[in-house]
Amino acid sequence: MSRVQRLLDAVRKLHEATPELQAYAPWPDDLSDQQVIPRPCPVAQTLGDRKLPGTRATRGVIQALRAATPDLEWRQTYTEAEVGTEFLETYGYVEVFGPSGHFRSRKLRGYIGFWGPGLTYDWHAHEAEELYFTLSGSAVFCARGAPNAMIRPGQARAHTSFQPHLMVTLDQPYLAYAIWRGTGMEGLPAMVAS
Ligand SMILES: [Fe+2]
């Protein structure tokens, strides 16, 4: 089994064992292998040195992510003008499954995203509905029309279609499994005015 397949397997185990994830969207039953060229990003190269304690439930995904990192296509879909240099040095994400992920699905999109400590991921929005599930670290989430909340490992936060949201990471790196469902699943987030 490849390291990327092992990562998918660990994500599936977590997803299927977590009622909140399963209730939001069942694990997709249409997954197929897809050719994706590995691509590093600055944060992926430092992942081995990062403390990512997680929880008993999330540790399997964290270990599989560390192991698979050289084989993964790490993405950054913002420009320096949008988010600044520091953000680009300490943020990156992988589409594990979805329309353009390592495994193809038209039913659900699943990412793993990493943000360094003390970062503000400024107001942004996207058409697809989203659920963040924290793997390690904590972040404060703000969303228009919703109370602010600190989301810890094992906790989730949902955003509705086009609901602007913002995230601030605390003193540890923040690692999350995010799923997108519904219309606009193949789209990208865009920065919006606060
Ligand atoms: Fe989002």
Boltz pocket constraint, residues with backbone or C-beta under 6 A from the ligand:
constraints:
  - pocket:
      binder: B
      contacts: [[A, 124], [A, 126], [A, 130], [A, 159], [A, 165], [A, 189]]
      max_distance: 6.0
